[in-house]
Amino acid sequence: MMQTGQQSRVARRVVVYIPGFDPFPPRRYRELYRKEGAAQARLSGHELALSADGAGWRVRARIEGTEVETRFEVLVWHDLVQAAMPDGIAATYGQLLRTAWVYFGSGAVWPLLRLRKGPLVAAFYPVGMLLGQLALALLAVWLVWDALAIWLPGWLALVPGLGAGWGLLRLFKRWDGKVFAHYLMHDFAYGAALRGAYAPDLEARLSEFGARIRAAMAEGVDEVLVVGHSSGAHLGVSVLADLIRQGLPEGPQLSFLTLGQAVPMVSFLPAARRLRADLALMAGQGRIPWVDVSAPGDGCTFALCDPVAVTGVAPDGARWPLVISAAFSQTLSAQSQAALKWRYFRIHFQYLCAFDALPDVPDVYDYFRITAGPLTLWDRMGGRAPSKSRIVTPVSRYRDMA
């Protein structure tokens, strides 16, 4: 049960990590933890030893004078992400039209504009980039057609023009690993595909996730910590809400940490009734402490927005989440901040990385102390006051629940 008084020490922990919309396998997160954990250990005096464990990994740590063993498990849905990322250029432009229709046609975009502008800029970025690419391709069609029409009939000159335009679009697609226009379009289209409802294959995967968390609670550890990053935040909300409905067994402390969430992008959609019900349940329950961490410097998150409150489904006496800031401007050195400037996707992953200017206080946000240290999430962060800059005004026009 959640501790509200004396702190309990953690000797063994399971961290269950739910990634965002990411087509890469769990190995990517293991290597990120290995690299960044070693960097934080050097900076903070931790001792971290990591070893592979199937699709996850294990960490033996000595932090704050205490030895802790942590097993990390990544809940896999990258295969669903890959299936939602069509290779065809025309398919991406089809997603653009359908997604724009969902957000503008339902009116969901206007309440979102009343929150942080960063995620909306991120949402409009792939639209603007893809339309810009299309405009350049059409310009190429016209230039080639205009040049060849001097010698060829107009209809015949159009054929190489169309070939030039299509070739330019293919070149832009090949460069997408640098500009992420197609990738981000797939991301936003996935949440909007069913107007905020979960697809059947995702519902089935969430059930599997719940079973994995329940199994982890039977391992005899002191804490099971569920971490949801980016899109994984709202998936974690739904998984844990389902577990509460089913009845949580007695056992270790079950904790929930969300990082860089963009919950309103889904919860504000008309058919997101299931997610809104899950948010309301998680906000009012008393078993699972929920800490939500974001940073204004991250343009891909609704920074310091209480996802339950802004959706308009907070129950009377809502307890969660505790909304706090990762304070990148205070926990990263000026040199690191300069190195990350304009690197928006890298900044969105900073929550999982080392900080080189952490103040020496016990409740500062430190991913490695939280996941490998000797205190539960609530014992470490529960004394923090909610961010004074947090947004709690209900703005969503859709508030009905399943």
Secondary structure, DSSP 8 states (H G I E B T S, - for coil): ----SS--B-SEEEEEEE--S--S-THHHHHHHHHHHHHHHHHHT-EEEEEEETTEEEEEEEETTEEEEEEEEE---HHHHHHTS-S-HHHHHHHHHHHHHHHHHTTTHHHHTTS-HHHHHHHHHHHHHHHHHHHHHHHHHHHHHHHHTTTS-HHHHHHHHHHHHHHHHHHHHHTHHHH-HHHHHHHHHHHHTTTT---HHHHHHHHHHHHHHHHHTTS--SEEEEEEETHHHHHHHHHHHHHHHH---S-SEEEEEEES--THHHHTSTTTHHHHHHHHHHHH-SSS-EEEEE-TT-TTS-TTB-HHHHHT---TT----EEEE--HHHHS-HHHHHHHTT-HHHHHTGGGS--SS--S-TTS--HHHHHHSSB-HHHHHTTS---TT-B-----S-----
